[in-house]
Amino acid sequence: MNANRRNFIKTGGLVLSGMLAGANLASGFIPMEAHITDSEDIYTLPSLGYAYNALEPHIDAQTMEIHHTKHHQSYITKLNAAMSKEPSLKAKSLEQLLSSIQSLPESVRNDVRNHGGGHWNHSFFWTIIGPLKKKPSENLSAAIVNDFGSMEAFKEQFLKKSMGIFGSGWCWLIVDAKGKLSISTSPNQDNPIMDIAEINGKPILGIDVWEHAYYLNYQNRRADYLKAFWNIVNWQKVSEEYES
C-alpha cells in the first residue's frame, strides 16, 4: 500500500481533491471530508463520500446510515480504547498493525484484530462502492478474463465464495505477490493483509456479508444482496487499486 493509502486509513480522512461537478452532486455524490475532533483519538470515522440514499434501491438509506454511524463507529471507538493501553504502537499505521497481528502484545492483539480489522475493512468498503456508474479498466478487465475466464465466471465464483461463508465475514478479490487475481474469504473482521490470513494478498474489492450490511432490506436473502452488489461497485476505484 502506498503512503497516501496508509494515511487515509490512520486518520480516517477521505478527502476528494477539488469540487465535483453539479451532475455528480445531483446523483447523490458528495465530497468526502475527515471528521476532525479535539480528542486524542487516533482513528476517526471517515465520511462516505455520498449520501446515505445514493445506493438505493440496492442498499437502502437506513441500512447505510446504521452501518456507517453505528457499526463502523463502534469498531473505531473500541480500537481507540485498545490503543490507549499500548502508547508505543500509536506510531504504527493500522496496516502495519494488521500485518503483524501475531507479534502484537496480548493486551491489544484481539482488539486490533477485531476492531482494527473492522475499521480497515469498512474504510476500504465505502470507497469501492458508490453511485457513479463505471466499468473496469482495460487492464483489470483483461486480468479478470485471464484469471477467471470471463467477467461472468468471476462473478459466479465470487457469489459462490460469498455464499459459502458460514456466519459473518468478508469476501475479497485480491492480487497476490505474483500479480495474479484470486478470490478469498475471511471470518468476522479478518482480511487478507493480516499475517494470520489463510491467503495473503492485496485486496482490490471486498464485500461485507455480515447480516447488518443487508438485513433490513434483504432479511435472510444473502444471495439477493450479493447480486445487487454489482450495481454499486465503483469499478474506477477497484481498477485504481489494481493498478497502484
C-alpha positions as a printed NumPy array, in Angstrom:
array([[  0.   ,   0.   ,   0.   ],
       [  1.297,   3.481,  -0.745],
       [  1.87 ,   6.257,   1.827],
       [ -1.298,   8.133,   0.89 ],
       [ -3.402,   4.991,   1.421],
       [ -1.833,   4.406,   4.821],
       [ -2.504,   7.99 ,   5.828],
       [ -6.156,   7.674,   4.814],
       [ -6.619,   4.593,   6.97 ],
       [ -4.872,   6.064,  10.002],
       [ -6.716,   9.381,  10.095],
       [ -9.98 ,   8.23 ,   8.635],
       [ -9.719,  11.24 ,   6.313],
       [-11.001,  10.502,   2.864],
       [-10.613,  13.777,   1.027],
       [-11.559,  14.279,  -2.58 ],
       [ -9.405,  16.795,  -4.393],
       [-11.311,  19.653,  -5.96 ],
       [-15.005,  20.255,  -6.257],
       [-17.169,  17.732,  -8.062],
       [-19.426,  18.686, -10.919],
       [-23.066,  19.515, -10.249],
       [-24.146,  16.384, -12.08 ],
       [-22.326,  14.24 ,  -9.57 ],
       [-23.928,  16.076,  -6.675],
       [-27.317,  15.534,  -8.225],
       [-26.637,  11.818,  -8.436],
       [-26.113,  11.687,  -4.68 ],
       [-22.313,  12.004,  -4.663],
       [-20.93 ,  14.425,  -2.089],
       [-17.311,  15.248,  -1.216],
       [-15.629,  13.134,   1.472],
       [-14.124,  15.005,   4.406],
       [-12.349,  13.911,   7.546],
       [-14.217,  14.101,  10.83 ],
       [-11.931,  16.425,  12.772],
       [-12.234,  16.339,  16.553],
       [-10.399,  17.853,  19.503],
       [ -9.919,  14.462,  21.149],
       [ -6.739,  12.423,  21.296],
       [ -8.308,   9.564,  19.377],
       [ -6.034,   8.121,  16.736],
       [ -8.797,   6.883,  14.473],
       [-11.91 ,   8.763,  13.396],
       [-14.905,   7.918,  11.254],
       [-14.451,   8.754,   7.555],
       [-17.333,  10.233,   5.617],
       [-18.817,   8.026,   2.93 ],
       [-18.404,  10.498,   0.09 ],
       [-22.025,  10.06 ,  -0.994],
       [-25.457,  10.375,   0.555],
       [-26.912,   7.504,   2.556],
       [-29.68 ,   7.102,  -0.032],
       [-27.317,   7.23 ,  -3.006],
       [-27.172,   3.446,  -3.38 ],
       [-30.925,   2.853,  -3.387],
       [-32.678,   0.633,  -4.329],
       [-29.721,  -1.752,  -3.983],
       [-28.866,  -0.735,  -0.412],
       [-31.377,   1.369,   1.49 ],
       [-30.523,   4.61 ,   3.266],
       [-31.363,   3.348,   6.754],
       [-29.035,   0.367,   6.404],
       [-26.215,   2.592,   5.152],
       [-26.632,   5.106,   7.963],
       [-26.741,   2.452,  10.693],
       [-23.86 ,   0.53 ,   9.133],
       [-21.721,   3.656,   8.912],
       [-22.562,   5.635,  12.065],
       [-23.228,   2.728,  14.437],
       [-21.309,  -0.372,  13.378],
       [-18.245,   1.291,  11.871],
       [-18.095,   3.895,  14.629],
       [-18.251,   1.15 ,  17.243],
       [-15.128,  -0.501,  15.82 ],
       [-13.313,   2.838,  15.904],
       [-14.338,   3.62 ,  19.477],
       [-13.182,   0.222,  20.725],
       [ -9.962,   0.374,  18.71 ],
       [ -9.06 ,   3.77 ,  20.186],
       [ -9.719,   2.412,  23.671],
       [ -7.438,  -0.543,  22.998],
       [ -4.642,   1.614,  21.615],
       [ -4.586,   3.676,  24.79 ],
       [ -3.23 ,   0.563,  26.543],
       [ -0.133,   0.449,  24.338],
       [  1.041,   4.016,  23.526],
       [  4.151,   2.651,  21.825],
       [  2.003,   1.296,  18.996],
       [  0.47 ,   4.644,  18.104],
       [  3.31 ,   5.475,  15.719],
       [  2.433,   2.488,  13.541],
       [ -0.111,   2.661,  10.749],
       [ -3.168,   0.453,  11.005],
       [ -1.905,  -1.612,   8.086],
       [  1.37 ,  -2.214,   9.908],
       [ -0.544,  -3.386,  12.969],
       [ -2.824,  -5.684,  10.995],
       [  0.047,  -7.212,   9.072],
       [  1.755,  -8.182,  12.334],
       [ -1.136,  -9.451,  14.463],
       [  0.86 , -12.411,  15.766],
       [  3.601, -10.224,  17.221],
       [  1.358,  -7.652,  18.935],
       [  1.172,  -7.533,  22.73 ],
       [ -1.515,  -9.817,  24.107],
       [ -3.188,  -6.83 ,  25.77 ],
       [ -4.305,  -5.47 ,  22.395],
       [ -3.915,  -8.357,  19.952],
       [ -7.555,  -9.407,  19.766],
       [ -8.82 ,  -5.817,  19.827],
       [ -6.594,  -4.808,  16.915],
       [ -7.629,  -7.917,  15.028],
       [-11.36 ,  -7.438,  15.589],
       [-11.821,  -3.69 ,  15.876],
       [ -8.823,  -2.634,  13.807],
       [ -9.892,  -5.101,  11.162],
       [-13.418,  -3.73 ,  11.331],
       [-12.167,  -0.178,  10.833],
       [ -9.877,  -1.084,   7.946],
       [-12.445,  -3.276,   6.199],
       [-15.22 ,  -0.711,   6.374],
       [-12.996,   2.223,   5.39 ],
       [-11.997,   0.213,   2.323],
       [-15.558,  -0.957,   1.611],
       [-17.008,   2.567,   1.469],
       [-14.535,   3.516,  -1.259],
       [-15.148,   0.587,  -3.605],
       [-18.916,   1.108,  -3.675],
       [-20.756,   4.21 ,  -4.796],
       [-23.431,   5.71 ,  -7.037],
       [-21.247,   6.537, -10.035],
       [-21.529,   4.062, -12.908],
       [-18.099,   2.992, -14.098],
       [-16.544,  -0.005, -15.822],
       [-13.336,  -1.865, -15.012],
       [-10.25 ,  -0.515, -16.726],
       [ -8.878,  -2.38 , -19.726],
       [ -6.021,  -3.736, -17.604],
       [ -8.317,  -5.04 , -14.882],
       [-10.803,  -6.456, -17.382],
       [ -8.004,  -8.32 , -19.133],
       [ -6.705,  -9.681, -15.818],
       [-10.167, -10.908, -14.813],
       [-10.6  , -12.681, -18.135],
       [ -7.118, -14.172, -17.891],
       [ -7.513, -15.451, -14.32 ],
       [-11.201, -16.401, -14.278],
       [-12.156, -16.934, -17.926],
       [-14.695, -14.096, -18.121],
       [-16.349, -11.417, -16.03 ],
       [-19.415, -13.645, -15.723],
       [-17.302, -16.542, -14.464],
       [-15.609, -14.275, -11.934],
       [-18.976, -13.053, -10.597],
       [-20.242, -16.62 , -10.325],
       [-17.167, -17.675,  -8.336],
       [-17.373, -14.586,  -6.148],
       [-21.046, -15.308,  -5.423],
       [-20.296, -18.935,  -4.582],
       [-17.46 , -17.993,  -2.233],
       [-19.554, -15.298,  -0.551],
       [-22.475, -17.654,  -0.073],
       [-20.133, -20.247,   1.396],
       [-19.123, -18.057,   4.345],
       [-20.615, -19.563,   7.482],
       [-21.907, -16.762,   9.679],
       [-20.238, -13.354,   9.384],
       [-17.255, -12.356,   7.287],
       [-15.986, -10.867,   4.048],
       [-15.271, -11.989,   0.504],
       [-12.322, -10.42 ,  -1.322],
       [-10.815, -10.094,  -4.766],
       [ -7.092,  -9.933,  -4.124],
       [ -3.831,  -9.603,  -6.017],
       [ -1.091, -11.983,  -4.889],
       [  2.656, -11.35 ,  -4.875],
       [  2.906, -12.542,  -8.486],
       [  0.126, -10.234,  -9.688],
       [ -2.459, -12.983, -10.076],
       [ -6.084, -12.339,  -9.113],
       [ -7.861, -14.713,  -6.76 ],
       [-10.914, -14.804,  -4.507],
       [-10.573, -15.351,  -0.781],
       [-12.811, -15.145,   2.256],
       [-12.176, -14.2  ,   5.864],
       [-14.217, -14.696,   9.025],
       [-15.517, -11.873,  11.191],
       [-13.352,  -8.763,  10.571],
       [-10.209, -10.524,   9.366],
       [ -8.76 ,  -9.543,   6.   ],
       [ -6.037, -10.657,   3.57 ],
       [ -3.403,  -8.179,   4.773],
       [ -3.263,  -9.846,   8.197],
       [ -0.36 , -12.202,   8.851],
       [ -2.895, -14.694,  10.224],
       [ -4.877, -14.788,   6.968],
       [ -5.199, -18.15 ,   5.245],
       [ -4.415, -16.418,   1.94 ],
       [ -2.439, -13.173,   1.883],
       [ -2.786, -10.574,  -0.821],
       [ -3.699,  -7.017,  -1.655],
       [ -7.488,  -6.501,  -1.559],
       [ -8.884,  -4.566,  -4.508],
       [-12.557,  -5.465,  -3.994],
       [-14.454,  -6.711,  -0.975],
       [-17.98 ,  -7.281,   0.225],
       [-19.303,  -7.29 ,   3.767],
       [-21.541, -10.311,   4.335],
       [-22.334,  -9.586,   7.963],
       [-26.127,  -9.516,   8.282],
       [-26.084,  -5.885,   9.431],
       [-24.906,  -4.959,   5.92 ],
       [-28.128,  -6.1  ,   4.285],
       [-30.719,  -7.476,   6.693],
       [-33.142,  -4.522,   6.786],
       [-33.736,  -4.764,   3.054],
       [-32.95 ,  -8.386,   2.201],
       [-33.6  , -10.218,   5.501],
       [-32.055, -13.695,   5.094],
       [-31.69 , -13.425,   1.305],
       [-27.924, -13.053,   1.157],
       [-27.846, -14.134,  -2.498],
       [-30.111, -11.236,  -3.495],
       [-27.827,  -8.786,  -1.686],
       [-24.773, -10.251,  -3.395],
       [-26.367,  -9.987,  -6.822],
       [-27.396,  -6.372,  -6.156],
       [-23.825,  -5.593,  -5.102],
       [-22.644,  -5.467,  -8.71 ],
       [-24.875,  -2.446,  -9.304],
       [-22.941,  -0.342,  -6.794],
       [-19.326,  -1.4  ,  -7.36 ],
       [-17.08 ,   1.581,  -8.029],
       [-15.015,  -0.098, -10.731],
       [-12.932,   3.026, -11.218],
       [-11.658,   2.746,  -7.635],
       [-11.199,  -1.033,  -7.919],
       [ -9.176,  -0.501, -11.084],
       [ -7.04 ,   2.114,  -9.345],
       [ -6.353,  -0.318,  -6.519],
       [ -5.346,  -2.996,  -9.018],
       [ -3.05 ,  -0.695, -10.949],
       [ -1.423,   1.041,  -7.967]])
